[in-house]
């Protein structure tokens, strides 16, 4: 006669417990492999959005400061019919900074070129 299991679970109740344990293990595994990476991605996106908002606000403050600098410190150079020139200069500078940022983002992650592998 075959001996029973050592943990004392026999018959249909033991099978049912093993099945429930297997289902719980599968559910926990699916949660671990799907929900945890999504949570990590959510944090990554949250910090990225917060950083870009902070940089945008900083760029706006710097642009307004640069505009005020051009308007106040140039004396009578940009007065009368030339009062629009500081706005054009400021716009060109801001668009240039934005173009540099877009180029840096679109470039992506560069491979590590600091490792020098010697060829025989």
Secondary structure, DSSP 8 states (H G I E B T S, - for coil): -----TTS--HHHHHHHHHHHHHHHHHHHHHHHHHHHHHHHHHHHHHHHHHHHHHHHHHHHHHHHHHHHHHHHTTTTT-GGGTTHHHHHHHHHHHHHHHHHHHHHHH-------------
